Amino acid sequence: MAKRDIQIKTSDGLAKAGLFRSAVPAKAAIILYMDAFGPRPALDQMAERLAGDHYAVLVPDLFYATRPTALSRPRPHSATRSARLSSRVSSAARRRT
């Protein structure tokens, strides 16, 4: 399975995500949301297993807006921001499959 690191443009900045696909066309797309521990190898392993069954799997980093960058300070997490990201992630997954 091939993992491709992508970035999804949002109003808060760029959200990182991993896109997992097999060599054959995907039969459906899955958004694999992280839990409280954030992005980690275990999520990549789950996504690889699903991609092995011919699904396109998007694993977004939902904490993207809470990490400091060179140009910004951390921002508090909000349900509104999560809803916007979820909508953009869904749209990006539909365009890429």
Chimera marker file (.cmm) of the C-alpha trace (Angstrom):
<marker_set name="trace">
<marker id="1" x="0.000" y="0.000" z="0.000" r="1" g="1" b="0" radius="0.5"/>
<marker id="2" x="1.170" y="3.475" z="-0.740" r="1" g="1" b="0" radius="0.5"/>
<marker id="3" x="0.868" y="6.308" z="1.767" r="1" g="1" b="0" radius="0.5"/>
<marker id="4" x="0.927" y="9.835" z="0.479" r="1" g="1" b="0" radius="0.5"/>
<marker id="5" x="1.265" y="12.760" z="2.882" r="1" g="1" b="0" radius="0.5"/>
<marker id="6" x="-1.088" y="15.536" z="1.849" r="1" g="1" b="0" radius="0.5"/>
<marker id="7" x="-2.183" y="18.914" z="3.187" r="1" g="1" b="0" radius="0.5"/>
<marker id="8" x="-5.761" y="20.159" z="3.208" r="1" g="1" b="0" radius="0.5"/>
<marker id="9" x="-6.218" y="23.927" z="3.033" r="1" g="1" b="0" radius="0.5"/>
<marker id="10" x="-8.593" y="25.252" z="5.707" r="1" g="1" b="0" radius="0.5"/>
<marker id="11" x="-9.451" y="28.715" z="6.961" r="1" g="1" b="0" radius="0.5"/>
<marker id="12" x="-7.149" y="28.061" z="9.951" r="1" g="1" b="0" radius="0.5"/>
<marker id="13" x="-4.161" y="26.906" z="7.926" r="1" g="1" b="0" radius="0.5"/>
<marker id="14" x="-3.005" y="23.624" z="6.433" r="1" g="1" b="0" radius="0.5"/>
<marker id="15" x="-4.200" y="20.352" z="7.935" r="1" g="1" b="0" radius="0.5"/>
<marker id="16" x="-1.862" y="17.415" z="7.418" r="1" g="1" b="0" radius="0.5"/>
<marker id="17" x="-3.316" y="14.050" z="6.449" r="1" g="1" b="0" radius="0.5"/>
<marker id="18" x="-2.187" y="10.677" z="5.206" r="1" g="1" b="0" radius="0.5"/>
<marker id="19" x="-3.865" y="9.183" z="2.146" r="1" g="1" b="0" radius="0.5"/>
<marker id="20" x="-3.544" y="5.416" z="1.799" r="1" g="1" b="0" radius="0.5"/>
<marker id="21" x="-4.409" y="3.646" z="-1.446" r="1" g="1" b="0" radius="0.5"/>
<marker id="22" x="-3.729" y="0.340" z="-3.097" r="1" g="1" b="0" radius="0.5"/>
<marker id="23" x="-2.589" y="-0.062" z="-6.693" r="1" g="1" b="0" radius="0.5"/>
<marker id="24" x="-6.104" y="-1.047" z="-7.809" r="1" g="1" b="0" radius="0.5"/>
<marker id="25" x="-9.067" y="1.357" z="-7.919" r="1" g="1" b="0" radius="0.5"/>
<marker id="26" x="-10.730" y="1.897" z="-4.539" r="1" g="1" b="0" radius="0.5"/>
<marker id="27" x="-14.154" y="0.386" z="-3.992" r="1" g="1" b="0" radius="0.5"/>
<marker id="28" x="-15.005" y="3.120" z="-1.447" r="1" g="1" b="0" radius="0.5"/>
<marker id="29" x="-13.402" y="5.828" z="0.662" r="1" g="1" b="0" radius="0.5"/>
<marker id="30" x="-12.970" y="5.840" z="4.435" r="1" g="1" b="0" radius="0.5"/>
<marker id="31" x="-12.064" y="8.698" z="6.746" r="1" g="1" b="0" radius="0.5"/>
<marker id="32" x="-10.218" y="7.206" z="9.707" r="1" g="1" b="0" radius="0.5"/>
<marker id="33" x="-10.462" y="9.698" z="12.556" r="1" g="1" b="0" radius="0.5"/>
<marker id="34" x="-7.794" y="9.670" z="15.221" r="1" g="1" b="0" radius="0.5"/>
<marker id="35" x="-8.561" y="9.336" z="18.896" r="1" g="1" b="0" radius="0.5"/>
<marker id="36" x="-7.277" y="11.462" z="21.795" r="1" g="1" b="0" radius="0.5"/>
<marker id="37" x="-3.701" y="10.250" z="21.290" r="1" g="1" b="0" radius="0.5"/>
<marker id="38" x="-3.403" y="11.918" z="17.893" r="1" g="1" b="0" radius="0.5"/>
<marker id="39" x="-1.648" y="10.675" z="14.757" r="1" g="1" b="0" radius="0.5"/>
<marker id="40" x="0.590" y="7.661" z="15.400" r="1" g="1" b="0" radius="0.5"/>
<marker id="41" x="1.892" y="4.510" z="13.698" r="1" g="1" b="0" radius="0.5"/>
<marker id="42" x="-1.048" y="2.394" z="14.911" r="1" g="1" b="0" radius="0.5"/>
<marker id="43" x="-3.446" y="4.500" z="12.823" r="1" g="1" b="0" radius="0.5"/>
<marker id="44" x="-1.193" y="4.129" z="9.789" r="1" g="1" b="0" radius="0.5"/>
<marker id="45" x="-1.224" y="0.353" z="10.291" r="1" g="1" b="0" radius="0.5"/>
<marker id="46" x="-5.034" y="0.309" z="10.432" r="1" g="1" b="0" radius="0.5"/>
<marker id="47" x="-5.222" y="2.465" z="7.299" r="1" g="1" b="0" radius="0.5"/>
<marker id="48" x="-2.769" y="0.164" z="5.490" r="1" g="1" b="0" radius="0.5"/>
<marker id="49" x="-4.928" y="-2.871" z="6.326" r="1" g="1" b="0" radius="0.5"/>
<marker id="50" x="-8.022" y="-1.142" z="4.952" r="1" g="1" b="0" radius="0.5"/>
<marker id="51" x="-6.146" y="-0.009" z="1.833" r="1" g="1" b="0" radius="0.5"/>
<marker id="52" x="-5.088" y="-3.643" z="1.382" r="1" g="1" b="0" radius="0.5"/>
<marker id="53" x="-8.801" y="-4.446" z="1.072" r="1" g="1" b="0" radius="0.5"/>
<marker id="54" x="-9.049" y="-1.860" z="-1.749" r="1" g="1" b="0" radius="0.5"/>
<marker id="55" x="-10.345" y="1.139" z="0.179" r="1" g="1" b="0" radius="0.5"/>
<marker id="56" x="-8.978" y="4.663" z="-0.120" r="1" g="1" b="0" radius="0.5"/>
<marker id="57" x="-8.287" y="5.770" z="3.458" r="1" g="1" b="0" radius="0.5"/>
<marker id="58" x="-7.747" y="9.337" z="4.616" r="1" g="1" b="0" radius="0.5"/>
<marker id="59" x="-6.234" y="9.854" z="8.101" r="1" g="1" b="0" radius="0.5"/>
<marker id="60" x="-6.474" y="13.575" z="8.961" r="1" g="1" b="0" radius="0.5"/>
<marker id="61" x="-4.543" y="15.221" z="11.801" r="1" g="1" b="0" radius="0.5"/>
<marker id="62" x="-7.362" y="16.943" z="13.672" r="1" g="1" b="0" radius="0.5"/>
<marker id="63" x="-4.916" y="18.649" z="16.044" r="1" g="1" b="0" radius="0.5"/>
<marker id="64" x="-3.331" y="20.658" z="13.222" r="1" g="1" b="0" radius="0.5"/>
<marker id="65" x="-4.606" y="23.988" z="14.532" r="1" g="1" b="0" radius="0.5"/>
<marker id="66" x="-3.427" y="23.451" z="18.104" r="1" g="1" b="0" radius="0.5"/>
<marker id="67" x="0.274" y="23.006" z="17.318" r="1" g="1" b="0" radius="0.5"/>
<marker id="68" x="2.484" y="26.087" z="17.217" r="1" g="1" b="0" radius="0.5"/>
<marker id="69" x="4.233" y="26.986" z="14.008" r="1" g="1" b="0" radius="0.5"/>
<marker id="70" x="6.862" y="29.575" z="13.189" r="1" g="1" b="0" radius="0.5"/>
<marker id="71" x="4.103" y="32.014" z="12.199" r="1" g="1" b="0" radius="0.5"/>
<marker id="72" x="1.404" y="31.346" z="14.770" r="1" g="1" b="0" radius="0.5"/>
<marker id="73" x="0.640" y="30.534" z="18.352" r="1" g="1" b="0" radius="0.5"/>
<marker id="74" x="-1.473" y="27.521" z="19.407" r="1" g="1" b="0" radius="0.5"/>
<marker id="75" x="-5.192" y="28.036" z="19.124" r="1" g="1" b="0" radius="0.5"/>
<marker id="76" x="-7.775" y="26.361" z="21.340" r="1" g="1" b="0" radius="0.5"/>
<marker id="77" x="-9.645" y="23.471" z="19.787" r="1" g="1" b="0" radius="0.5"/>
<marker id="78" x="-13.292" y="24.105" z="18.974" r="1" g="1" b="0" radius="0.5"/>
<marker id="79" x="-16.197" y="22.008" z="17.782" r="1" g="1" b="0" radius="0.5"/>
<marker id="80" x="-16.808" y="24.500" z="14.949" r="1" g="1" b="0" radius="0.5"/>
<marker id="81" x="-13.243" y="24.093" z="13.650" r="1" g="1" b="0" radius="0.5"/>
<marker id="82" x="-13.603" y="20.280" z="13.803" r="1" g="1" b="0" radius="0.5"/>
<marker id="83" x="-16.845" y="20.433" z="11.845" r="1" g="1" b="0" radius="0.5"/>
<marker id="84" x="-15.228" y="22.620" z="9.160" r="1" g="1" b="0" radius="0.5"/>
<marker id="85" x="-12.241" y="20.280" z="8.873" r="1" g="1" b="0" radius="0.5"/>
<marker id="86" x="-14.477" y="17.228" z="8.693" r="1" g="1" b="0" radius="0.5"/>
<marker id="87" x="-16.395" y="18.822" z="5.821" r="1" g="1" b="0" radius="0.5"/>
<marker id="88" x="-13.185" y="19.734" z="3.952" r="1" g="1" b="0" radius="0.5"/>
<marker id="89" x="-11.659" y="16.298" z="4.547" r="1" g="1" b="0" radius="0.5"/>
<marker id="90" x="-14.792" y="14.639" z="3.166" r="1" g="1" b="0" radius="0.5"/>
<marker id="91" x="-14.686" y="16.873" z="0.098" r="1" g="1" b="0" radius="0.5"/>
<marker id="92" x="-10.970" y="16.197" z="-0.449" r="1" g="1" b="0" radius="0.5"/>
<marker id="93" x="-11.498" y="12.442" z="-0.157" r="1" g="1" b="0" radius="0.5"/>
<marker id="94" x="-14.301" y="12.524" z="-2.735" r="1" g="1" b="0" radius="0.5"/>
<marker id="95" x="-12.114" y="14.493" z="-5.183" r="1" g="1" b="0" radius="0.5"/>
<marker id="96" x="-9.141" y="12.128" z="-4.788" r="1" g="1" b="0" radius="0.5"/>
<marker id="97" x="-11.011" y="8.846" z="-5.313" r="1" g="1" b="0" radius="0.5"/>
<link id1="1" id2="2" r="1" g="1" b="0" radius="0.2"/>
<link id1="2" id2="3" r="1" g="1" b="0" radius="0.2"/>
<link id1="3" id2="4" r="1" g="1" b="0" radius="0.2"/>
<link id1="4" id2="5" r="1" g="1" b="0" radius="0.2"/>
<link id1="5" id2="6" r="1" g="1" b="0" radius="0.2"/>
<link id1="6" id2="7" r="1" g="1" b="0" radius="0.2"/>
<link id1="7" id2="8" r="1" g="1" b="0" radius="0.2"/>
<link id1="8" id2="9" r="1" g="1" b="0" radius="0.2"/>
<link id1="9" id2="10" r="1" g="1" b="0" radius="0.2"/>
<link id1="10" id2="11" r="1" g="1" b="0" radius="0.2"/>
<link id1="11" id2="12" r="1" g="1" b="0" radius="0.2"/>
<link id1="12" id2="13" r="1" g="1" b="0" radius="0.2"/>
<link id1="13" id2="14" r="1" g="1" b="0" radius="0.2"/>
<link id1="14" id2="15" r="1" g="1" b="0" radius="0.2"/>
<link id1="15" id2="16" r="1" g="1" b="0" radius="0.2"/>
<link id1="16" id2="17" r="1" g="1" b="0" radius="0.2"/>
<link id1="17" id2="18" r="1" g="1" b="0" radius="0.2"/>
<link id1="18" id2="19" r="1" g="1" b="0" radius="0.2"/>
<link id1="19" id2="20" r="1" g="1" b="0" radius="0.2"/>
<link id1="20" id2="21" r="1" g="1" b="0" radius="0.2"/>
<link id1="21" id2="22" r="1" g="1" b="0" radius="0.2"/>
<link id1="22" id2="23" r="1" g="1" b="0" radius="0.2"/>
<link id1="23" id2="24" r="1" g="1" b="0" radius="0.2"/>
<link id1="24" id2="25" r="1" g="1" b="0" radius="0.2"/>
<link id1="25" id2="26" r="1" g="1" b="0" radius="0.2"/>
<link id1="26" id2="27" r="1" g="1" b="0" radius="0.2"/>
<link id1="27" id2="28" r="1" g="1" b="0" radius="0.2"/>
<link id1="28" id2="29" r="1" g="1" b="0" radius="0.2"/>
<link id1="29" id2="30" r="1" g="1" b="0" radius="0.2"/>
<link id1="30" id2="31" r="1" g="1" b="0" radius="0.2"/>
<link id1="31" id2="32" r="1" g="1" b="0" radius="0.2"/>
<link id1="32" id2="33" r="1" g="1" b="0" radius="0.2"/>
<link id1="33" id2="34" r="1" g="1" b="0" radius="0.2"/>
<link id1="34" id2="35" r="1" g="1" b="0" radius="0.2"/>
<link id1="35" id2="36" r="1" g="1" b="0" radius="0.2"/>
<link id1="36" id2="37" r="1" g="1" b="0" radius="0.2"/>
<link id1="37" id2="38" r="1" g="1" b="0" radius="0.2"/>
<link id1="38" id2="39" r="1" g="1" b="0" radius="0.2"/>
<link id1="39" id2="40" r="1" g="1" b="0" radius="0.2"/>
<link id1="40" id2="41" r="1" g="1" b="0" radius="0.2"/>
<link id1="41" id2="42" r="1" g="1" b="0" radius="0.2"/>
<link id1="42" id2="43" r="1" g="1" b="0" radius="0.2"/>
<link id1="43" id2="44" r="1" g="1" b="0" radius="0.2"/>
<link id1="44" id2="45" r="1" g="1" b="0" radius="0.2"/>
<link id1="45" id2="46" r="1" g="1" b="0" radius="0.2"/>
<link id1="46" id2="47" r="1" g="1" b="0" radius="0.2"/>
<link id1="47" id2="48" r="1" g="1" b="0" radius="0.2"/>
<link id1="48" id2="49" r="1" g="1" b="0" radius="0.2"/>
<link id1="49" id2="50" r="1" g="1" b="0" radius="0.2"/>
<link id1="50" id2="51" r="1" g="1" b="0" radius="0.2"/>
<link id1="51" id2="52" r="1" g="1" b="0" radius="0.2"/>
<link id1="52" id2="53" r="1" g="1" b="0" radius="0.2"/>
<link id1="53" id2="54" r="1" g="1" b="0" radius="0.2"/>
<link id1="54" id2="55" r="1" g="1" b="0" radius="0.2"/>
<link id1="55" id2="56" r="1" g="1" b="0" radius="0.2"/>
<link id1="56" id2="57" r="1" g="1" b="0" radius="0.2"/>
<link id1="57" id2="58" r="1" g="1" b="0" radius="0.2"/>
<link id1="58" id2="59" r="1" g="1" b="0" radius="0.2"/>
<link id1="59" id2="60" r="1" g="1" b="0" radius="0.2"/>
<link id1="60" id2="61" r="1" g="1" b="0" radius="0.2"/>
<link id1="61" id2="62" r="1" g="1" b="0" radius="0.2"/>
<link id1="62" id2="63" r="1" g="1" b="0" radius="0.2"/>
<link id1="63" id2="64" r="1" g="1" b="0" radius="0.2"/>
<link id1="64" id2="65" r="1" g="1" b="0" radius="0.2"/>
<link id1="65" id2="66" r="1" g="1" b="0" radius="0.2"/>
<link id1="66" id2="67" r="1" g="1" b="0" radius="0.2"/>
<link id1="67" id2="68" r="1" g="1" b="0" radius="0.2"/>
<link id1="68" id2="69" r="1" g="1" b="0" radius="0.2"/>
<link id1="69" id2="70" r="1" g="1" b="0" radius="0.2"/>
<link id1="70" id2="71" r="1" g="1" b="0" radius="0.2"/>
<link id1="71" id2="72" r="1" g="1" b="0" radius="0.2"/>
<link id1="72" id2="73" r="1" g="1" b="0" radius="0.2"/>
<link id1="73" id2="74" r="1" g="1" b="0" radius="0.2"/>
<link id1="74" id2="75" r="1" g="1" b="0" radius="0.2"/>
<link id1="75" id2="76" r="1" g="1" b="0" radius="0.2"/>
<link id1="76" id2="77" r="1" g="1" b="0" radius="0.2"/>
<link id1="77" id2="78" r="1" g="1" b="0" radius="0.2"/>
<link id1="78" id2="79" r="1" g="1" b="0" radius="0.2"/>
<link id1="79" id2="80" r="1" g="1" b="0" radius="0.2"/>
<link id1="80" id2="81" r="1" g="1" b="0" radius="0.2"/>
<link id1="81" id2="82" r="1" g="1" b="0" radius="0.2"/>
<link id1="82" id2="83" r="1" g="1" b="0" radius="0.2"/>
<link id1="83" id2="84" r="1" g="1" b="0" radius="0.2"/>
<link id1="84" id2="85" r="1" g="1" b="0" radius="0.2"/>
<link id1="85" id2="86" r="1" g="1" b="0" radius="0.2"/>
<link id1="86" id2="87" r="1" g="1" b="0" radius="0.2"/>
<link id1="87" id2="88" r="1" g="1" b="0" radius="0.2"/>
<link id1="88" id2="89" r="1" g="1" b="0" radius="0.2"/>
<link id1="89" id2="90" r="1" g="1" b="0" radius="0.2"/>
<link id1="90" id2="91" r="1" g="1" b="0" radius="0.2"/>
<link id1="91" id2="92" r="1" g="1" b="0" radius="0.2"/>
<link id1="92" id2="93" r="1" g="1" b="0" radius="0.2"/>
<link id1="93" id2="94" r="1" g="1" b="0" radius="0.2"/>
<link id1="94" id2="95" r="1" g="1" b="0" radius="0.2"/>
<link id1="95" id2="96" r="1" g="1" b="0" radius="0.2"/>
<link id1="96" id2="97" r="1" g="1" b="0" radius="0.2"/>
</marker_set>
